[in-house]
């Protein structure tokens, strides 16, 4: 939308155009969020091997995620202390790389790490530390979902090589693939792994 239109259309109207009402809740309607909420999350609901999960990163549009992942014990972290007010009751203000300071080994069956790599953990060393932290708190066979933007300035340097030290690529049955790419200008993608 050209900048001149932004002045003519109120912010509340522009924001509403990016939202969708689903199950009585307003949700962000971007293709990457729709894919996460309508394809990826339902895959883990009702599975007997997914009892406890960690969601890395909190924002206003994740406020309903404890309900989205109903039936799973939902935990979240974010580095921003201001996110505590909108997070669920099992939330810690914490960096992904410091998970072991709060959670013991093999705590989670699922870790969803969406929009962290390339948005704070940017270098190969930082990404490797984040992946190691996820592996430490995941049980063997536990799932890791990595969401990131495959574009210049946000791209994860050698994700397969870094993840391959402790994870195996995994095919998400709902997607019939080990990754999904959304039709976004920022090339958001999800990669699926299981811990060795």
N, C-alpha and C positions, 0 to 999 in steps of 0.2 A: 504494500500500500504506500503510495507516495506520501512524503511528509506533509504536504498541504491537506490531504484527506484526514490525517491524524488530528489536525486542529479542528476540523469540522465535525468529526464523529467523537462523541464523549468516550472516555476511557472505559466506563462501565459497559457500554455497548460493544466496544471492540473486544473486551474480555469475554463477554457473554458469547460472542461468536466462536470462541475457542473452547467452550464448555459443552458438555452433554449431560443430560439428566439420565441416570441409570440407577435402578433400584432405589429411587427416592433420594439419591445423593447427586450433587453436582460433581462432575469429574472433568479433568482436563481432556480435551478431545483431539490432541495431537496424535498422529499415527503411531508414534512410539509408545505413548501411554495406553492407547487403545489396544495395541498388541500385547503389552505387559498385562493389562487388566482382563482382556477377553480371551487371550490364547495361552499365555505363559502361566499366570497365577492359577487358573482353573485346572491346569495339568497337575498341580501339586495338592489341590484340595481333595480330601477324601482318601488320599493314599495312606496306607497304614505305616509306611516307613518315613513319613514326614510328620513329625509331631511338634518340632520346635524350629523356629526360623529367626534369622537376623536380617533386617532390612537396613542397609547402609545409606544414609542420607534422608533427611526429612525436609519437606516443604509444605506449603499450604495445601497443595493438591494430594498429598499423601495422608492427610488427616484421617481419611476413612479406611486406610489400609488395614488396621486391626480388624475391621469388619470384612474387608475384602478377603482376607486370609482366615475367615471363620473356621473354627475347628483346629487351628494350628496355634500353638503358643507363640505369640508375635512379640519380638524384641526389636528395638531400633537404636541406632546411634547417629550422631551428627556432631561435627566439630563446633558448630555454632551454638552457644548457650541459649540464644534467643529461641531456638527450635524446641526447647523443653516445653514451652507453653502449649504447643500444638501437637506434641508427640503423645504416644500412648503411655500407659503407666509403667511399662517395662522399657524405659529409655535411659540412655547414658549419653552425656556430653563427652565425646571421645573421638579420637582419630582412629581410622581403620587400622593403622599400623600399631596401635596400642591395645588391641583386643584382649591380649593375654593378661593385661592388668586387671580385667574385670571378669572375663569368662574363662573357665578351665577348658582343658583339651576335650575334644569330642562332645561339646555342648550342643551343637546344632546339626540338623538334618538338611537344612537349606540356608544358603546365604545369597541374598539378592544385592548386588553391588552395582547400582545403576547411576551413571552420571558422576562418578567419583574419579575414575582414571581419565586424565585429560582435563580435569576440573579441580585440581588441587594436588593430586598425585600424578605428576606429569613425566618424570624421567624414568628411564628403565629401572634404575635402582629403587625409586619410590614405588613403582608398580610391583616390582619383585617383592618388596617388603610387605605391601598390601596383600598380594596373593599368598605369601607365606603366612600372614596373620589369619587369613581366611582358612587356609589348610589346617592351621593349628586348632581352630575352634570347631571345625567340621569333623564329624565322625567319618571313618573310612566308608566310602561309597556315598557320602553326602554330596548334595548338588551345589554347584556354584553357578549363578547366572551373572554374567558381566555385561552391562549395557554401556555403550560408549559411542562417541561420534567419530566416524571414519573420515575425517577431513583434516586438512592441513591445520596445525596448531592444536589439535585435540586428539590426534591419532595415538593409539597405544604403541609404543615401540616394541615390536616382536612379541606380541601377546602369546602366540603359540609356544615360542621358545621359553618364555618366562613361566607360563603356566605348566608347561610340559615337565618341569622338574618335580611337581607334586600332584598334578592333575592329569586326567585323561579326558579327551573330548568325548562328549556324550550326545547321543541323538535324543532330542526331546520328542516323545511320541506324538504330541499334538502338532508339532511342526514337521515331523519326519525329516529333521535336519539337525546338525550340530550348531547351527547359527541361523539367525533371521536378520534380514536387512529391511528397514522400514523405508517407505517412499517419502523421505524427508529431504529437504535441501542440505541438511547437516549429516546425512547418511548415517543415522543412528542405527546401531546393530546390537543384537544380543548374541552372546556366545555362551554355550552350555558345556559344563565340565562336571566330572565327578572326582572326588578325592581318592587317591590311591590308598 
